[in-house]
Structures are given as C-alpha cells and as structure tokens.
Amino acid sequence: MAANGSSSPWYPGFKAAVFALLAYNTAYYLFGRAWTQALDALAWLTLLALFALETGFDGRFRARAMAAIRGLRLTAAAAVGAAAIGYAYQSEWLDAVNTGLWIAVVVLLEFEVRSPGAVARRRGWFTATATTLYAGLGALVLVWAWRGDWFDAYDAALWLTAFAMIEMDVLQLSRGEAAVY
C-alpha cells in the first residue's frame, strides 16, 4: 500500500504489520469468540482495508473499481450495524458503545474523503470531533485493561493505531485536494 500519510520509510512496513495483526485478531474472533465479535471484527477489517485502498493510492482507481469498493463498504457497514444490535441484545454495553464510537469515526472519515473542500473550511471542527471520538475510544482501551480484558484492550489499541494511520492518509489526501479548490 502506498503511504500517503507519511514519507517515512518505515511507515508502509508498520502499516502492513498492523494490518497483519488485525487479520490475526479477526481470525481469533472468527474461531474462538461469540458470533457478534466475529462479525464485528470481520466487518471492521473489511472497512479498514477498503478505506486504505481508497485513500492509499491517490485516487488511481477507475470508476468501476470505486463503485465496487463503495458497495463492499456498504455491505460491511451493514454487518457492523448487525453486530451492534447483537451487542445491545446480549447486553454487551461496552462493545456496543465501542461500536457506536467507531461508527461515528467512519461517518467522519467518509465526509473527509467525499468533501475535502468543506473539511478544509471547517478543519478546527473536524479536528475537535475526531479528537473527541478517538479520546472516547482510548478511554475504552483503559476500561478493558482495568477490567483485566487484556486481549480486548490490546485489540482496541491496535484498531486505534490502524484508524489513526487511515486518518493521516485521509488528511494528506484532503490537503492535496483542498489545494485544488
């Protein structure tokens, strides 16, 4: 994957390592946890990979490929919604809050990708909103650690790292496109 977010030589390798660890975690959830966790992990990994594809290649995809990416992203988003409903049904409130915060992050990222000019005009608001959402997600990492749910804390911290990289790519992409406006 191309690294928009950083010109550092280690960034692509670090990004690939984070994706590999998330894929491993997803396999763990698929084969060792509840269906809601498995569905949630697989859907989020799909969303993350699709965001990385869209933001990591400087818009070099053809319209047909972009339509397929967006269709897959919509399917993955529906799976996330189903997992969120499952968490609420099972009274897994920490997971439900986590999913709600992540959905808000994705909505924000979608807006940043689709409307870079508007984002550039309101950069302070977008930065404050992203900071608030990521702080909430960081607080959940601490809650899982406090409860002794070490794998969940590690997994949540890894997701924060992955989406922070995507956010850097989106910011880099939006700065380049905003300069065109």
Rosetta blueprint (number, residue, H / E / L):
1 M L
2 A L
3 A L
4 N L
5 G L
6 S L
7 S L
8 S L
9 P L
10 W L
11 Y H
12 P H
13 G H
14 F H
15 K H
16 A H
17 A H
18 V H
19 F H
20 A H
21 L H
22 L H
23 A H
24 Y H
25 N H
26 T H
27 A H
28 Y H
29 Y H
30 L H
31 F H
32 G H
33 R L
34 A L
35 W H
36 T H
37 Q H
38 A H
39 L H
40 D H
41 A H
42 L H
43 A H
44 W H
45 L H
46 T H
47 L H
48 L H
49 A H
50 L H
51 F H
52 A H
53 L H
54 E H
55 T H
56 G H
57 F L
58 D L
59 G L
60 R L
61 F L
62 R L
63 A H
64 R H
65 A H
66 M H
67 A H
68 A H
69 I H
70 R H
71 G H
72 L H
73 R H
74 L H
75 T H
76 A H
77 A H
78 A H
79 A H
80 V H
81 G H
82 A H
83 A H
84 A H
85 I H
86 G H
87 Y H
88 A H
89 Y H
90 Q L
91 S L
92 E L
93 W H
94 L H
95 D H
96 A H
97 V H
98 N H
99 T H
100 G H
101 L H
102 W H
103 I H
104 A H
105 V H
106 V H
107 V H
108 L H
109 L H
110 E H
111 F H
112 E H
113 V H
114 R H
115 S L
116 P H
117 G H
118 A H
119 V H
120 A H
121 R H
122 R L
123 R H
124 G H
125 W H
126 F H
127 T H
128 A H
129 T H
130 A H
131 T H
132 T H
133 L H
134 Y H
135 A H
136 G H
137 L H
138 G H
139 A H
140 L H
141 V H
142 L H
143 V H
144 W H
145 A H
146 W H
147 R H
148 G L
149 D L
150 W H
151 F H
152 D H
153 A H
154 Y H
155 D H
156 A H
157 A H
158 L H
159 W H
160 L H
161 T H
162 A H
163 F H
164 A H
165 M H
166 I H
167 E H
168 M H
169 D H
170 V H
171 L H
172 Q H
173 L H
174 S H
175 R H
176 G H
177 E H
178 A H
179 A L
180 V L
181 Y L
